[in-house]
Amino acid sequence: MASNVNIVVFGAYGHTGRFVVRELIERGFAPIVAGRDLEKLRKLSRDHGGLQVRVADVTIPQTLDTALTGGTAVLNCAGPFLDTAAPIIEAAIRVGLHYLDIAAEQTAVLDVFERFGKDSRVANLVVAPAMGFYGALGDLLATAALDDWQSADEVRIAVALDSWRPTRGTRLTGDRNHGLRFILSNNKLERAQPPAGRDWSFLPPFGRQQVVPLSLAETILISRHLRTPDLHVFMNAAPLADLRNPNTPPPAAADDRGRSSQVFQMDVIAQRDGQTRRVVAEGRDIYATAAPIVVEATQRILGGSIRATGVVAAGEMFDARGFLRSLEAADIETKFL
């Protein structure tokens, strides 16, 4: 990848956006930082020695076109994605850029597939929603677990966090996403009551814990390309109590990269004809983790290392095992058990 390739980061001054900007710079890209707040953009630019600044508003298409001009891809880090995804994708199509975002919102991700999936204008572009912790990571792990299997009888995913200090963006998104979530059951993706909670034996340091259903963007991605009639997604209960508590503080930096001390484990189990395959990813800070995922995806797209274009899920676009191995450089370890 040639250095100084311009990548537009929309919502660059947000909590996760700042991680994405740093990751791009460390890989030799030249981020163009974009968003609504000029002063926040200028400060971010100064913090990194001077970056191109573009002010844009998703409600004003001309400003988006101007912000994206001169870039090769746009990384949307500004939620709620119910509001930002479609207008930025439309601008990316007009200007001719690839689009990636880090949405966890099921409705926003499904809307991208349904609205643009058959749009001939994106045939030679990549539109990749949910390229973050919630979404792409679970999809890549499930794809890697199936590997040479053409289908699975069932896929189960469980996420364990030692705590969850939500960002303001997470709280705003949560306020917009009430009601039943989409689940994949009996070959149907629909809003429905999820299965009951259960015990789950995570690897150390989490061990055996009670988990409850929590289906997010990975359910939408997996339903698009993996053949399994049933997908069940869970999370341990403790971090959800943090999330629901309005007094839980936002993330606090605990290392020189700005990552929090939060640790995670994502455990994926696929079953077929009595056989079981298990893949586990471990790392630190779910917000910071989005940066190496979405930037690695961008680098592979621009380098031509992809299997599909158009509106695509992570697992159908990339060699899942190779992608997961590349994340080890960002302290995200994958174990095949």
C-alpha positions in Angstrom: 0.0 0.0 0.0 1.4 3.4 -1.0 1.8 5.9 1.8 -0.2 9.0 2.1 -3.4 7.6 0.6 -6.3 9.8 1.6 -9.0 8.2 3.7 -11.9 10.3 4.9 -12.9 9.6 8.5 -16.3 11.0 9.3 -16.9 11.5 13.0 -13.1 11.6 13.4 -13.2 13.4 16.7 -15.5 10.9 18.4 -14.2 8.3 20.9 -13.8 5.5 18.4 -13.0 7.9 15.5 -9.8 9.0 17.3 -8.6 5.4 17.5 -9.3 5.0 13.7 -7.4 8.2 12.8 -4.4 7.0 14.8 -4.5 3.6 13.3 -4.6 5.0 9.8 -1.6 7.3 10.4 0.5 4.4 11.9 -0.2 2.4 8.7 1.0 5.3 6.4 -2.4 6.6 5.3 -3.3 10.3 5.3 -6.6 10.7 7.1 -8.9 13.5 6.1 -10.9 14.3 9.3 -14.5 15.2 8.7 -17.5 16.0 10.8 -19.8 18.8 11.9 -17.7 20.5 14.6 -14.9 22.7 13.1 -13.2 23.4 16.4 -13.1 19.7 17.4 -11.7 18.9 13.9 -9.0 21.5 14.2 -7.9 20.3 17.6 -7.7 16.7 16.3 -5.7 18.0 13.3 -3.3 19.8 15.5 -2.9 16.8 17.8 -1.6 14.8 14.8 0.7 17.5 13.3 -1.8 18.9 10.8 -4.4 16.9 8.9 -6.8 18.0 6.3 -10.1 19.2 7.8 -13.5 19.0 6.2 -16.7 20.2 7.8 -19.8 18.3 6.7 -23.3 17.7 7.8 -25.3 14.6 6.8 -28.4 16.7 6.2 -26.6 18.8 3.6 -25.5 16.5 0.7 -23.2 19.1 -0.9 -21.1 19.3 2.2 -20.7 15.5 2.2 -19.6 15.5 -1.5 -17.0 18.2 -0.8 -15.7 16.3 2.3 -15.3 13.1 0.4 -13.7 14.5 -2.7 -10.0 13.5 -3.0 -10.4 10.4 -0.8 -10.3 6.7 -1.8 -12.6 5.5 1.0 -14.7 6.9 3.7 -14.9 5.4 7.2 -18.0 6.4 9.0 -17.5 6.5 12.8 -20.5 8.8 13.6 -23.5 7.2 15.0 -26.4 6.8 15.4 -25.9 5.1 12.0 -29.6 5.1 11.5 -29.1 8.8 10.7 -25.6 8.8 9.1 -25.2 5.6 7.0 -27.5 6.2 4.1 -26.6 9.9 3.4 -22.8 9.1 3.5 -23.2 6.1 1.3 -25.1 8.2 -1.2 -22.3 10.7 -1.2 -19.7 8.0 -1.5 -21.5 6.6 -4.6 -21.7 10.1 -6.1 -17.9 10.7 -5.5 -16.9 7.1 -6.2 -15.5 6.0 -2.8 -15.6 2.8 -0.9 -17.7 3.0 2.3 -17.1 1.3 5.6 -18.7 1.9 9.0 -18.5 0.6 12.6 -22.2 0.3 13.3 -23.5 -2.2 15.9 -27.1 -1.2 15.2 -29.1 -4.1 13.6 -31.7 -1.9 11.9 -29.1 0.4 10.4 -27.0 -2.5 9.1 -30.0 -4.3 7.7 -31.2 -1.1 6.0 -27.8 -0.7 4.2 -28.2 -4.2 2.8 -31.8 -3.8 1.8 -31.5 -0.2 0.4 -28.2 -0.7 -1.5 -27.8 -4.4 -2.0 -29.3 -4.4 -5.5 -28.1 -1.0 -6.4 -26.1 -1.2 -9.7 -24.2 2.0 -8.7 -22.2 0.1 -6.0 -21.2 -2.9 -8.2 -17.6 -1.8 -8.5 -17.4 -0.3 -5.0 -17.4 -1.8 -1.5 -20.1 -0.9 0.9 -19.2 -2.7 4.2 -21.4 -1.9 7.3 -20.6 -3.1 10.8 -16.8 -3.4 10.4 -16.1 -3.1 14.1 -16.2 -5.2 17.3 -19.9 -5.8 17.1 -20.5 -7.1 13.6 -17.3 -7.9 11.7 -15.4 -9.7 14.5 -18.2 -12.2 15.2 -18.8 -12.7 11.5 -15.2 -13.4 10.8 -14.9 -15.8 13.8 -18.0 -17.7 12.7 -16.8 -17.8 9.1 -13.4 -19.1 10.3 -15.1 -21.7 12.5 -17.1 -23.1 9.6 -14.0 -23.0 7.4 -14.5 -25.8 4.8 -18.0 -26.7 6.0 -20.6 -25.6 3.5 -23.1 -25.1 6.3 -23.6 -25.6 10.1 -26.6 -26.9 12.0 -26.2 -24.1 14.6 -23.8 -21.3 15.5 -23.6 -19.8 19.0 -21.6 -16.7 20.0 -21.0 -15.5 23.5 -19.3 -12.3 24.5 -17.7 -11.7 27.9 -16.6 -8.3 29.1 -15.1 -7.6 32.5 -17.0 -4.2 32.5 -18.6 -1.8 30.1 -18.1 1.9 30.3 -20.3 3.2 27.5 -19.5 6.2 25.4 -22.0 9.0 24.8 -22.5 7.6 21.3 -23.4 4.1 22.7 -26.0 5.7 25.0 -27.5 7.8 22.1 -27.6 4.7 19.9 -29.3 2.7 22.7 -31.9 5.3 23.1 -32.8 4.8 19.4 -32.9 1.0 19.4 -35.7 -0.3 21.7 -37.9 -3.3 21.2 -37.3 -6.8 20.0 -34.0 -7.5 18.2 -33.5 -9.5 15.0 -32.6 -13.2 15.6 -31.9 -15.9 13.1 -34.0 -19.0 13.9 -35.4 -21.8 11.7 -33.8 -20.1 8.7 -35.7 -16.8 9.4 -34.3 -13.5 10.2 -37.0 -11.7 12.1 -37.7 -9.7 15.3 -38.6 -12.2 17.9 -38.2 -13.3 21.4 -34.7 -14.7 21.9 -33.9 -18.0 23.6 -33.5 -18.0 27.3 -30.2 -17.3 29.0 -27.8 -20.1 30.0 -24.5 -20.9 31.6 -21.4 -20.5 29.4 -17.9 -21.8 30.0 -15.6 -19.1 28.8 -11.8 -19.5 28.8 -9.9 -18.0 31.8 -10.0 -15.4 33.2 -13.8 -15.3 32.8 -14.7 -19.0 33.4 -18.3 -20.1 33.8 -20.8 -17.3 33.7 -24.5 -16.7 33.2 -25.1 -15.2 29.8 -28.2 -13.5 28.4 -29.3 -13.0 24.8 -27.9 -9.9 23.1 -28.1 -10.0 19.3 -26.3 -7.2 17.5 -24.9 -6.5 14.0 -23.2 -9.8 13.7 -26.6 -11.5 13.3 -27.3 -9.4 10.3 -23.9 -10.0 8.7 -23.9 -13.8 9.3 -27.4 -14.2 7.9 -26.3 -12.7 4.6 -23.7 -15.3 3.7 -23.3 -18.2 6.1 -25.6 -21.2 5.8 -27.0 -22.0 9.2 -30.6 -22.1 10.3 -30.0 -21.0 13.9 -27.7 -18.4 15.3 -27.8 -17.5 19.0 -25.8 -14.6 20.5 -25.2 -14.0 24.2 -23.3 -11.7 26.6 -22.4 -12.1 30.2 -24.7 -10.2 32.6 -22.3 -8.0 34.5 -21.4 -5.5 31.7 -25.0 -5.1 30.8 -25.7 -3.9 34.3 -23.0 -1.3 33.7 -24.6 -0.3 30.5 -28.0 0.2 32.0 -26.7 2.2 34.9 -26.9 5.9 33.9 -24.2 6.7 36.4 -21.6 4.4 34.8 -18.8 6.8 33.6 -17.4 6.8 30.1 -14.2 4.9 29.2 -11.0 6.2 30.7 -7.5 5.8 29.1 -5.3 3.2 30.8 -2.3 3.0 28.5 -0.3 5.2 26.1 -2.6 4.4 23.2 -5.7 5.6 25.0 -7.2 2.2 25.5 -9.2 1.5 28.6 -8.5 -1.4 30.9 -11.5 -3.3 29.7 -10.8 -6.9 28.5 -13.1 -9.0 26.3 -13.5 -12.5 25.0 -15.7 -13.5 22.0 -16.4 -17.3 21.9 -17.9 -18.8 18.8 -19.1 -22.4 18.5 -20.3 -24.1 15.3 -21.9 -27.5 15.2 -22.6 -29.8 12.3 -23.6 -33.5 12.3 -22.4 -34.0 15.9 -19.1 -32.2 15.3 -18.1 -29.0 17.1 -15.7 -26.3 16.1 -14.7 -23.5 18.5 -12.9 -20.2 17.8 -12.1 -17.6 20.5 -10.9 -14.0 20.2 -9.4 -12.1 23.2 -8.3 -8.5 23.5 -8.7 -5.2 25.2 -11.2 -2.3 24.8 -14.1 -3.0 22.4 -14.0 0.6 21.1 -10.3 0.6 20.4 -10.6 -2.8 18.8 -12.8 -1.4 16.0 -9.8 0.6 14.7 -7.6 -2.2 13.5 -10.6 -4.1 12.1 -11.9 -1.3 10.0 -8.5 -0.1 8.9 -7.3 -3.6 8.0 -10.4 -4.0 6.0 -9.8 -0.7 4.2 -6.2 -1.7 3.5 -7.3 -5.0 2.0 -10.0 -3.4 -0.1 -7.6 -0.8 -1.6 -5.0 -3.5 -2.2 -7.5 -5.7 -4.0 -7.4 -8.5 -1.5 -11.2 -9.1 -1.5 -13.6 -11.8 -2.8 -16.6 -9.6 -3.5 -17.7 -6.1 -4.1 -21.0 -4.3 -3.6 -22.8 -4.4 -0.2 -20.9 -7.1 1.6 -20.3 -8.7 5.0 -16.8 -9.1 6.4 -16.8 -12.8 6.3 -17.8 -13.0 2.6 -15.3 -10.4 1.5 -12.1 -11.6 3.2 -10.1 -14.7 4.0 -11.4 -14.9 7.6 -8.5 -16.8 9.1 -5.9 -14.6 7.5 -7.8 -11.5 8.5 -8.0 -12.7 12.1 -4.3 -13.5 12.2 -3.5 -10.0 11.0 -5.2 -8.6 14.1 -2.6 -10.2 16.4 -0.5 -7.1 15.8 -3.2 -5.1 17.6 -3.2 -7.5 20.6 -6.3 -9.3 19.4 -5.5 -13.0 19.8 -7.5 -15.7 18.1 -7.5 -19.3 19.3 -8.8 -22.3 17.3 -9.9 -25.0 19.8 
